[in-house]
């Protein structure tokens, strides 16, 4: 019996993503698109910022893709609370709105990135996979 050495093969660990949006169709569409990539695993969905905080504590995502405007607690308010967690996930804010005021508010909340909805799926994937970190 010969002793053989197996080549090293790194274990592929997809980026764990939580999707947060108050629109069911947006949640569904994002989930379907992200499921197309073997580099991403959608580990949960939330419908507002409060729900997102609960989900983060339960599923421990690497990245949160969050809508800006939601009922109960918006994306900026919840991002501020997420930043105070012991090991906060990366937060990517999505919004149909843009402008200096909105971008300043998002930056002040501690979000890692802001992507305008409609920017294209590739931009979102690059953000999730750290391909366009600032």
QUIZI-V50911 format. One record per run of one state. SS is the DSSP state (~ for helix, > for strand, _ for the rest). FROM is the first residue (numbers start at 1). TO is the last residue. If there is no record, write none. Layout:
SS&FROM&TO, SS&FROM&TO
This chain:
_&1&14, >&15&20, _&21&23, ~&24&35, _&36&39, >&40&46, _&47&48, ~&49&59, _&60&62, >&63&67, _&68&74, ~&75&83, _&84&89, >&90&95, _&96&99, ~&100&109, _&110&112, >&113&116, _&117&120, ~&121&128, _&129&134
